[in-house]
Each structure stands twice: as structure tokens, then as C-alpha cells.
Amino acid sequence: MHPGCSHDSIRSVSPAIPIFAFLLAVSFPGGALVMAAPLAETAPAHDGGRIHFDGVHYDYRDAEGRKAIRLWVPPVDGPVRAVLFHGNPGGSGDTREMPSNRLLQEFAARHGMAIAGVTWIRGREVYQGSGDNILGALRDFAALGHHPELAEIPLIARGSSNAGVTAYSLLCHAPERMVAITPNVGPRYNPEIPPEAALRVPALMHIGPEDPLMRGGVERTEALFAHASPRRALWSWDAEEGKGHEIGHIDDVDFAFYEDVLSLRLPEPGPLRELHFEDGVEWREGLWVPTERVAMLQRALAEGDRRLELSFSGLTEVGNPFEAGVMLRSEGGRMADAGSTVRVSVDWSQLEGVEEVIVFEGAEEVIRLSGDQTAFDYRVPEEATVRAFCAVARTVAGVVRSFPKHFLVRDPTVSQRIDRQLAGLETEPPRLLPAGSGVRGEAAKAGPREVMAYALTAEQEEKLRRGEDLWAEWPEGSGLELGGERCRFYVVALHSRSGLWLDWEVADPVIHAENELDDSIAFHIARGSTAAEAGLPADILVSPQYGLRIDAVQVQIPLREESPYFGRIFRNLPSPWHMHRINQDWETAAESDKIQVRVSPNADGGRVTVFLPWERVGPGGAFSEPEPGTRLAVSLRYDGVDENLIWPGAEPWQVEFADLSENPAWGDLVISGLVLATEE
């Protein structure tokens, strides 16, 4: 799928939604003033859009309802120091969940930084204009009076693909505002020749030499540095061996880079300090990094050999399903508590003639290993915020370097502050339509733009929960079928007192499964009917730009075992100002949300059975089994990459509200009292 064709999150929400809240400020001993309940404010933005502040997060959307920014401010005393800014992958991708990433919050809070995520910020447009949206939104946030420092706050721009393009373009657009940038697999440079002021801003650029989406990145980067290096730019770049359009090992260098650059350029909130080439380290001819620590890690990234590998045990692992593909986001990692002990292991079994292995934390030698000693215990310093290691093996054939490997360090005091700050925001998302508000009407057989949801017997539901295949029990014609030239899907909808079941059969003989949406089933299910669209468009629709509804949930489940996302379920939940994205493995979804997923792929497609308890139908919260005849708006989809099947016609992400009557994005799921059973 093309990087610009993202359906991963909602872009904006209708400004017509009323919001009521209050502020309760609690002062903790030795801590900052922490919001125990949200303060809600909305105001006009500089460009005719709107801004919003809930006491913790700032939100911005432009007048068209497309470009949007979400910013989290840490619970720290005094002004915020900088913003860790994440561009969006794909022209319409979304990183507004990044400010809620707890791993990033722990790191950012210890450095007094806010975190920003965006959507619809297209990198190629930033230098000419979209950069003004970003800086203008920060000034709008500052004007609310809670954090006036946001008006001129410095930024660290990071991100992959389109977000990498954004980072470089933002640097050239406003170099005076940039602490540093770390673009990844985004080697499309606009402008091709950077302004002189941009060369004085530290930059660490990561390229994928095997990148299928950004071909020619190495050549374009070499051309860029042919201009920059003779002018003694504070820049460096690498091309990790074998890397394509993916995250790779960038975080293992970047977090140490952020920490060291901040200490040099912004030791405390205020104006940025100017750096010169002599203030850092030239680790390779013409390539600058701020410290010997980063130089060591950068060399390990550029020269890493997979035959020498570091690993940790005793850490909190945070998985990242977006390591590759068009939805790239650097949101995974590892975390240790300050003062804890981490087991560090080195595997050199694939190397011959190893004389000794030296392990470094940054540029500091930690230990020398040889013979049977392949691991050691490392005590995490209390003051540390990031630890990044690499190993160097001395062999009879020469020196071999491992790739770097890092973990972040959690301070329990900071964690408690964040917990208290967020506690007041843990409320159910708004629900415009109460339980049972769908349009009722007896229906024994599905009509146009309708699919029947049949009642389950207790015995049938128990069999489904045990994982039994009941496909033979569904009479022919009881489901909805949609076919194309190559693909076909057939869906049987069922319900019980506990929830909604969708039993899918997919026929698609071609396997893609490289990206998140490849070969996956997807559906939107709302708490109101399609009839509600005509009466409440301003309240029901997320934005006039889309056919998305605020009373609906979107669910995506990959079908193929070949997919890097197989075994996961993705949900998009609307809130007043952004789409909250939940990414879970099946076991976690079952334990935390009582959602059940079963996928049985085969060479010609496969079967998917998914169960949503009624409280997970729509945006969440109290909801019970609707009465027979109730209609709930629904949209069904199979993403076959080069052939997508969509019922009843249009994908809600891709149709404007004004066009829904001619290009319908929603049909009705009719709750029936009939029970499905084959004739005995």
C-alpha cells in the first residue's frame, strides 16, 4: 500500500461537541502542581481552526479538519524545556498516540520535555508552508496561558518515512527553533541545499540502503553531504547494512544523542546555545556527533555485524508492531528501574578466532569477556536516563562490532508524578447515543444495505468460545457475501446477551502481508443506525472531511501468518480530539477487554472469528444487547492490496459526509431474534 494511503487513525473531530470539565489541582510534597481532573478549554487557532486543552494534552486541528497536533506536557516544576516532535509516517498517517507512549513519557519527563504527535503533516509541504501550522499551533497553545513558553519552545524533530522528510524540512524552515533532528528513511530533501543556519543544528540521519519505498536515498544523502560537509555542518548519517524501510537500530543511538545534545545546547529552559564543529567529535571524515559516546554508538550502527549480538534480561519489554512498513513509528524499546541490576549477555558463537570481547556503555569500557564468560550483571546508575551498549570483538581476522543496544531508565518518583497527572483523564470516551438508541423495526430478512445479526443459542456460543468450527451450522444465504475479480468474503453476524460475533470466510489466493493493512479484515461498528446520519450530521460525523462516526469503533485483524502483525488486533476509538489507537495481541485483548479472536489462514485465504462484548461495540462504556429489530451502522472491508472489497460501497476514511448519500459508507446491522440452525 502506498505510504499516503493510511487508514490507521482518525484525523480530527467535529468542533460541535460540547465539553464540560473542571480543574482540581493537588500539590504533592516535593512535586509539581499536578492535575487530578481535566481542565477543558477550546479556542480559535491562528488559521481558523480550533485548539483544545484538557489539563494535560493540547490539541490543534486546522480549519479543514485534516492537519492536527496533540501535545503532552510533563508534570514538572517550571517551564517545559523542549518538545520531542514526531512527524507522521505516510502523508496522512497519525502519530498522535505517541504523546501517550509511556516509555517516551518517562524519558521526556526526566528531561523536562513535552511530546508531540501529528497527522496530515506532509513532509514535502513543510518547508513552504506546513511548518507555519506547527509553530502557529504552539503559539496558540501558549496563548491559553498555562505554558507560555510553548510560543518559542525549541524542538527535537524525529520520525520515519514522511516524518523523516518533515524533520529535515522543519529544520530548514525554522533552524532557530531546532535543538536537533533524527530523520529515518526519509531521504527526500526539500530544499536540496540547506540554509547556512540549518548546518549549525545537530542532525543524525538514518538511511535504508535497501529501502524499496525511498529508492536512491544513499545517493541523495551523499549529494546533500557534498554540500554540507565542506561547510562543517554539525551533521552525520549512516546506512545500516541490509536495512529497508524500517526502524532498525536507530533508537539505540538516538536517545543517547538527544540526551547529549540537550546537555550541550539546552542545559536548562531558555535560548539555545550555539555549537561549533570543534565542540563535538568527527567520528568519520566530515561527520559530526556531539560526544565520544554517540561516536562509539554511531560507528556500531554503521559497522554492526549480526554475528556479534548483545542482549538484556530483567527489563520491561515494549513491543513495536510498527518496526517496518508504511506505518513506521519508533515506539518500542526496553526499560529498567534506576538502581536495578540488568543481565547483559554477548553471543559471539558465530565468530571464529575470538580473542576477547570488550563491552562498552557508550564510550566507557565496562568489561572484557573471553572464554566461557559471556554475560555479566550491570547495576543501573540512579542518575541514568538512557544506557546504550555496544561490543567489540578482537579476532585473529580483525575487529568486529555489534550493533548498539539501549534501554531507558525509569525514575519511580517521575513515574508517580505521571500516574497522578493522568489519573484525572481516565474517563470513558463520550457517547452521543445511549444504549438501545438504534432505529427499531421488525426485520426477518436483510434488505438493501442491511446485514442480519442472528441470535445464538447458549450451546452455540459455548462452542464458539471453545474454538469449535460452527460454519456448517450456518444455513446457506444467512451471511453477507461480497466478491471481486480475485477476492471474496462472506460474513455471518451473530449476537447473544454477552456480545457480537462476526464469522468471516475470506478467499484470496495471493499473499501480500508486508504492511499492516495487507490481507486483513476490517470493520466499523456504531451504536446508532445509518438513519442517525441524516438527523445529527454535526454530532455523529467525526469531521465533514470523512464518513467516520464518533459513536463507532474500527477493528482490524491481519489474516496471514506471513504478516509482521499476525496475532494482533487493532482498534480505533474516537475521542473528542483524536482517535485513540489500541494495539493488542489476542491474549491481551482477551484478558483486558474480553475480546476473542481466532484466525485460521490457508493458501486460499482463511477464516476469522471475532467476538466483541457489547461494551466494546462503539467507543466503549456501558452498552447492553440491543432489542430485536435494532439497527447498528456497520461497514465491512477486506484489504487485498490490489483488490479491496468494501461493503456497502465506500470506506468511511475515504468519503466526505456530503457524498454519503450517493456513495454510502455505512449499512445497517439488524439485530434479529431468529436463531440460525441447519435443518435436522
C-alpha positions, -999 to 999 in steps of 0.1 A, spaced: 0 0 0 12 35 -8 26 54 22 0 81 18 -29 56 19 -32 53 57 -64 43 75 -48 39 109 -64 67 128 -90 95 128 -77 128 117 -100 153 135 -132 156 153 -162 179 149 -159 211 168 -196 210 176 -191 186 205 -196 203 238 -170 196 265 -175 202 302 -149 196 329 -133 212 359 -98 216 374 -87 201 407 -51 210 415 -32 189 440 3 197 453 24 167 463 54 170 486 85 178 465 65 177 433 48 199 408 13 210 407 -5 180 392 -39 180 375 -61 155 393 -90 162 370 -91 176 335 -95 212 326 -112 217 293 -107 248 272 -113 254 235 -103 285 215 -98 296 179 -65 287 162 -44 311 142 -56 297 109 -93 294 115 -90 260 131 -95 251 168 -73 243 198 -82 224 230 -65 219 264 -77 192 288 -53 200 316 -26 176 303 -29 175 265 -30 203 239 -48 196 206 -49 215 174 -68 209 141 -68 232 111 -99 248 95 -103 219 71 -103 193 98 -72 174 84 -39 186 99 -39 180 137 -14 181 165 -15 165 200 10 176 227 15 161 261 32 183 288 51 166 316 43 171 353 74 191 360 81 222 381 87 254 360 86 257 322 88 229 297 123 226 282 117 214 247 93 193 225 101 159 212 82 162 179 71 131 160 60 136 124 35 112 108 45 84 85 27 84 52 12 117 41 -19 110 62 -6 87 89 -10 95 125 14 98 155 -10 114 179 -8 84 202 29 89 206 24 115 234 7 87 253 35 63 249 47 56 285 82 47 275 86 81 258 68 99 287 93 85 312 123 97 291 108 130 282 96 139 317 131 133 332 144 158 306 115 183 311 103 177 275 68 177 261 59 151 234 40 160 202 24 138 175 6 149 144 -14 138 114 -17 151 78 16 170 80 31 162 47 69 165 47 72 179 12 50 208 22 66 218 55 94 240 41 70 261 21 40 263 44 30 235 68 59 244 92 38 276 99 9 254 111 32 236 136 48 268 150 15 286 149 -3 259 169 24 261 196 19 298 198 -19 292 201 -13 267 229 9 293 247 -18 319 244 -40 299 267 -17 310 295 -8 277 311 25 272 294 35 305 277 70 291 270 54 270 242 53 301 220 91 299 213 99 264 226 127 245 209 120 212 192 137 179 185 122 165 153 122 128 148 103 102 128 104 78 98 94 80 61 73 111 56 81 120 92 118 120 83 111 143 54 92 165 78 121 166 103 146 178 77 122 203 61 112 217 95 149 222 103 153 243 71 121 261 77 129 272 113 165 264 122 165 289 151 138 267 168 155 233 164 176 215 191 184 186 167 168 163 142 170 125 137 151 116 104 149 80 95 143 65 60 131 99 47 158 109 22 139 134 1 154 167 9 135 199 4 154 222 -1 182 203 -16 207 229 -5 201 237 32 203 273 46 235 281 65 217 283 98 205 247 95 241 235 93 246 247 129 218 224 142 229 188 152 214 162 128 217 124 128 202 110 96 194 73 91 191 58 56 179 23 44 202 12 16 177 -15 7 147 8 11 120 -2 -15 99 29 -9 127 56 -8 150 43 -35 181 63 -41 183 75 -5 221 68 -2 228 88 -34 206 117 -24 222 118 11 257 117 -4 247 146 -26 233 165 4 265 160 24 286 170 -5 272 205 1 270 203 39 303 187 50 326 213 34 306 239 53 314 220 86 278 210 92 270 195 127 256 165 109 261 128 105 245 99 86 245 62 84 232 34 61 227 3 83 236 -28 64 206 -46 49 182 -20 62 150 -13 42 120 9 51 122 1 88 132 13 122 164 -8 125 187 2 154 181 40 153 167 42 189 198 25 202 217 57 192 191 84 190 182 85 227 218 89 238 221 116 210 191 135 224 205 134 259 239 147 249 227 173 225 203 187 252 231 190 277 252 210 252 225 232 236 198 234 262 211 227 297 180 245 311 149 260 296 157 291 276 175 301 245 196 276 225 233 276 228 252 279 195 276 250 188 306 248 165 323 219 148 351 219 174 326 214 202 319 178 191 335 147 176 344 140 140 339 102 141 344 98 103 356 124 78 331 152 76 306 135 100 300 153 133 284 140 165 282 157 199 302 133 221 325 103 222 296 83 235 275 90 204 305 85 182 310 50 195 273 41 191 272 57 156 301 36 145 285 5 159 253 13 140 272 19 107 295 -11 110 274 -36 131 278 -73 124 250 -96 133 274 -124 142 281 -105 174 250 -98 194 241 -81 227 210 -90 247 195 -79 280 174 -98 306 155 -84 335 139 -55 315 104 -44 308 100 -51 271 78 -28 250 69 -44 216 66 -23 185 44 -36 157 54 -7 135 91 -15 130 86 -19 93 61 -10 65 44 23 57 31 29 93 66 33 108 67 46 143 96 44 167 76 35 198 91 2 211 120 -3 235 132 -15 268 131 -1 303 149 -7 336 144 9 370 172 31 384 193 11 408 182 -23 394 205 -49 380 204 -59 343 219 -91 329 239 -83 298 248 -112 275 271 -113 245 268 -140 218 299 -145 196 293 -181 187 291 -173 150 326 -158 150 358 -177 147 391 -169 164 378 -146 191 405 -135 214 384 -112 236 352 -92 236 351 -57 251 317 -43 261 312 -5 262 284 16 277 287 45 252 324 51 250 332 38 286 346 3 288 325 -18 311 341 -53 310 363 -76 289 350 -111 283 367 -142 270 364 -180 271 332 -192 289 323 -158 304 297 -145 280 275 -125 305 277 -101 334 255 -81 357 252 -43 353 239 -21 380 219 8 366 231 41 380 204 61 399 210 92 378 209 75 344 181 81 319 194 60 290 221 33 288 234 23 254 259 -6 249 280 -20 221 305 -48 219 338 -50 201 353 -85 194 390 -88 187 396 -118 164 425 -132 146 409 -117 114 404 -82 128 379 -62 148 341 -69 147 315 -46 162 280 -55 174 250 -33 167 243 -9 196 215 -18 221 199 5 246 174 7 274 158 37 291 158 41 328 127 48 349 128 70 380 99 59 404 94 94 415 88 107 380 66 77 373 44 85 403 40 121 391 29 109 356 4 85 372 -11 113 393 -12 136 363 -30 111 341 -54 98 367 -79 125 362 -81 118 324 -91 81 328 -127 86 319 -149 68 294 -150 85 259 -181 105 251 -211 86 238 -237 106 218 -262 78 216 -273 58 246 -278 21 247 -306 8 226 -310 41 206 -307 25 172 -337 27 149 -361 -3 156 -382 -21 131 -391 -58 127 -369 -74 100 -368 -111 93 -347 -108 61 -319 -84 53 -328 -57 28 -306 -34 7 -276 -21 28 -285 -44 56 -269 -75 71 -287 -96 97 -272 -105 131 -288 -137 142 -293 -148 178 -271 -175 192 -282 -203 215 -263 -208 247 -249 -241 233 -238 -224 200 -220 -196 219 -202 -220 242 -189 -240 212 -177 -207 196 -159 -198 229 -142 -232 229 -130 -226 194 -152 -251 176 -159 -246 139 -197 -240 135 -195 -230 99 -216 -260 89 -244 -248 112 -250 -215 93 -276 -221 66 -267 -210 31 -276 -174 24 -275 -164 61 -245 -142 57 -234 -113 36 -212 -121 5 -191 -97 -15 -168 -107 -43 -144 -91 -68 -122 -104 -96 -99 -123 -73 -111 -118 -37 -143 -127 -19 -155 -125 16 -186 -140 34 -196 -128 68 -221 -143 93 -231 -119 121 -244 -134 154 -253 -119 188 -260 -130 223 -266 -113 257 -228 -111 261 -218 -96 228 -214 -96 190 -198 -123 169 -186 -119 133 -176 -151 115 -156 -144 83 -146 -166 54 -121 -149 30 -110 -162 -4 -78 -146 -17 -51 -168 -33 -25 -141 -34 -4 -134 -3 9 -99 3 12 -93 41 41 -69 41 23 -39 57 -2 -35 85 -33 -34 63 -23 -61 38 -46 -91 37 -66 -81 67 -103 -79 76 -116 -46 90 -150 -33 101 -166 -3 117 -195 -8 141 -215 20 156 -241 23 184 -266 42 162 -281 34 128 -275 49 94 -307 69 99 -290 89 125 -267 104 99 -295 125 84 -306 140 117 -273 146 135 -245 151 110 -226 176 131 -226 153 161 -223 119 145 -196 126 120 -161 130 132 -154 156 105 -171 167 73 -139 155 56 -147 119 64 -176 95 67 -163 84 101 -187 84 131 -179 93 166 -201 65 180 -182 38 162 -152 16 167 -129 4 139 -114 -31 142 -86 -45 120 -73 -81 121 -45 -94 98 -53 -127 82 -18 -140 71 8 -157 93 34 -141 70 23 -107 82 45 -90 109 12 -81 126 -3 -115 127 -16 -124 161 -27 -88 168 -59 -68 168 -60 -31 162 -89 -9 173 -95 28 167 -116 45 193 -129 81 189 -125 108 215 -133 145 211 -100 155 196 -82 124 183 -86 87 176 -72 65 204 -55 35 188 -53 3 207 -29 -24 195 -30 -57 214 -21 -93 209 -50 -117 211 -42 -129 246 -40 -93 260 -73 -84 242 -90 -113 258 -76 -107 293 -82 -69 294 -112 -64 272 -128 -98 269 -123 -97 231 -119 -130 214 -101 -136 181 -95 -168 162 -78 -168 128 -73 -199 106 -53 -189 74 -48 -212 45 -33 -210 10 -66 -196 -5 -75 -171 23 -88 -183 56 -113 -179 84 -116 -151 111 -139 -153 140 -140 -122 163 -161 -116 194 -167 -81 209 -186 -78 242 -213 -52 239 -193 -27 260 -166 -28 232 -191 -22 204 -188 15 196 -164 38 215 -167 19 248 -186 21 280 -219 7 292 -240 -9 265 -262 -40 265 -277 -63 239 -300 -43 217 -336 -54 213 -346 -73 181 -351 -50 152 -325 -25 164 -302 -13 136 -265 -5 142 -245 12 115 -217 -10 101 -190 -10 74 -171 -42 63 -139 -44 44 -112 -68 32 -78 -53 22 -64 -74 -6 -38 -47 -15 -45 -45 -52 -82 -55 -47 -101 -42 -18 -136 -53 -10 -158 -27 8 -194 -30 19 -218 -13 14 -197 8 -10 -173 34 3 -146 32 30 -156 57 58 -120 70 58 -123 79 21 -156 96 16 -168 130 27 -200 134 46 -216 154 18 -211 124 -6 -225 97 17 -260 97 0 -245 89 -34 -215 69 -21 -227 51 11 -201 41 36 -225 26 61 -251 -1 61 -272 -14 90 -265 -45 111 -301 -56 120 -304 -74 154 -326 -103 147 -344 -126 172 -341 -155 148 -317 -184 156 -295 -199 129 -295 -237 126 -294 -262 98 -325 -284 93 -322 -317 111 
